[in-house]
Amino acid sequence: MSTTTYPGGVGLTGENKADPVRSRRRFLRVIIVGGALLLIALVVGFIPQWRQQQTATADTNQLAIPTVGVVTPTLTTPNSGLNLPAEVKPWQEASIFARANGFLKSWLVDIGAHVEKDQLLAEIDTPDLAQQLAQARSQAALAQKSLEQAKSTNAKWQELFHQGVVSELDSENMATSQATNQANTEAFAANLRFLEQEFAFQRVTAPFAGTITIRNVNVGDLITANNASMEMFHIQQRDPLRVYFRIPQPEAPNIAVGQTFDVQVGAESAKAYSGKVISTSEAVSPDSRTMLVELQVDNSKNEILPGSYATIRIPHSALGKLLILPDNTLIFRGKNLQVGVVDAKGVVELRDVKVGRDFGVQSEILSGVAESDKVIVNPSDSLVTGTTVRVASTPAPSPTPAVAKK
């Protein structure tokens, strides 16, 4: 093996010539390994921080989505039924006025009197009408005599005409005279019948059996016929009675002719009377959104007074289902009431609702929501349609089931 001598007496063999190459490779290897270790260290340190940042971002996004409690509308029937105000009316009633002019001769019944049909209530002295009636009778009798004479004369003239004794014109004039007398007789007879009918009204009678509730006349009073401001008597038929009440629109379809309801007369009366539905208005009033119902109540014992205040008890079996929501779900904005409904994706929709009866902590919802909807409890003032929310895992507490009251 050859030896190379360098200045200073140092000699290198062929193996020593390759040492710089190895050293360079070793140095590159160290740099690569060191770089890899540094990169690994950087990656190992960055990933936890990145994950932590991602978690923090997710937590922030979650915190930005409000959490709300929801309830679903309750479909229920009021356990206590429904109490509605009612008014008691007589089966029929009438105001009795005079049909003849004169002075009150006598009155025979007073308030509280029970009278029969066509029973005499009072008599009116009608001197003017009596004079007119006497004159009309005389005129009618005179007209009848004139008609009989005209008929006899006409018959003779017609016979003479056929014999050629009188002219045709004379016979026609006699026939016309008979027809004129016939018309006058009928006119006087009609006037006599009218005055006789008017004269009959001097007797004031009851139009039907009932009870006299008003008497406004005394003996000697001037009576003027057809005077709407001068009611002589007022009469009411009290057995049976009519009782009227109004049922709210949602319950109107549940009322039918033939149903019976309890009628409580007076605010403190414990006794209830049975009332049968005999008719309904079959229409809802646009002012009150209620339907008028008429009941028939037996009053053979005369225990109920017409005009009394009454209460009708509608049992829960006759009522329809009520859709109930707590009052803390309602949003009061402007003129309309609204609720916030959350869909399956957590998006809020504000809906207008129509509220019926108020039961204290709950209200009847007539329209706007369904039984399956999720309605937000205690909605914020800033809640708008399109807001994304998160529904709380614990459902919001519901108030005590509604009990319908008047």
Buried (B, 14 or more C-beta within 10 A) or exposed (E): EEEEEEEEEEEEEEEEEEEEEEEEEEEEEEEEEEEEEEEEEEEEEEEEEEEEEEEEEEEEEEEEEBEBBBBBBBEBBBEEBBBBEBBBBBBEBBEBBBBBBBEBBEBEBEEEBEBEEEBBBBBBBBEEBBEBBEEBBEBBEEBBEBBEEBEEBBEEBBEBBEEEEBEEEEBEBBBEBBEEBBEBBEEBBEBBEEBEEBBEBBBBBBEBBBBBBEBEBEEEBEBEBEEEEBBBBBBBBBBBBBBBBBBBBBBBEEBEEEBEBBBBBEEEBEEBBEBBBBEBBEEBEEEEBBBBBBBBBBBEEEEBBBEBEBBBBBBBEBBEEBBBBBEBBBBEEEEEBBBBBBEEEBEBBBBEBEBBBEBEEBBBBBEBBEEEBBBBBEBEEEBEEEBEBEBEEEEBEBBEBBBBEE
